[in-house]
């Protein structure tokens, strides 16, 4: 019977989909040695944790590594391709969840929610209410989006049509800008944005994208929201800008080191919202990601190729390994 190995428990609907298709096993721990050992006889791996390269060298039956979500940085692509293993993902299914998180954190920062809530609970009604005159509205501002994939597009749609924001974007894509979005170079976008949202993938080009020079170009009072990957931001430069009051605040869901150490400077700022890499996680998105990953697993087990195959160059080698595959 095929073995489907998942780094994390799946949504009940996904588990139901896989019932009867194979033995579903959940990782007992997330360190590399455990994952490589427990996946050695797996046919499918469903991925929500960083996989070690050794997993692909040792799993002779492995047909596919399927990302429970969109980002592929948890899967060592070269190792998977060298081993003849298909890599697939489930793109766009949590775009709405992430986009809602972006708007939620922007509003919370502009309305000084953390400070108001703290002072209201600690010092009483009038102390909380004292923040009201310093609040700001989101409407009428300019939002700049770095990366116009599924998440960036959804952020732009909500921002433009829900809040009347002017939407700027910068992207590697050569397609025409969506309605209501104006493409500009990155440095112009940084300088003009009241709310700067990072939605880009982590690549050699985007690593350190928001460095000290670019953060210095931000408007005084502008907000930085990162829902991409932690290394896109130079942490030292952002901490310095926050300490000096050169920007209005930040909302950070991803970090260069995860979990974020409890003594990290980000926790010391009233105008920083820290969340534990959960922008894309809701009950609804977990259902969509889980059932999407389960659907791809079922296709591979049936001898088909995934709908969202991310390493097509592996197909010839894969068919040599599994001659019955379509």
Buried (B, 14 or more C-beta within 10 A) or exposed (E): EBBBBBBBBBBEEBBEBBEEBBEBBBBEEEEBEBBBBBBBBBBBBBBBBBBBBBBBEBBEBBBBBBBBBBBBEBBBBEBBBBBBBBBBBBBBBBBBBBBBBBBBBBBBBBBBBBBBEBBBEEEEEEBBEBBEEEEBEBEEBBBBBBBBBBBBBBBBBBBBEEBEBBBBBBBEEEEEBBEEBBBBEBEBBBBBBBBBBBBBBBEEEBBBBBBEEBBBBBBEEBBBBBBBBBBBBBBEBBBBBBEEEBBBBBBBBBBEEEEBEEEBBBEEBEBBBBBEBEBBBBEEBBBBBBBBBBBBBBBBBEEEBBEBBBBEEBBEBBBEBBEEBE
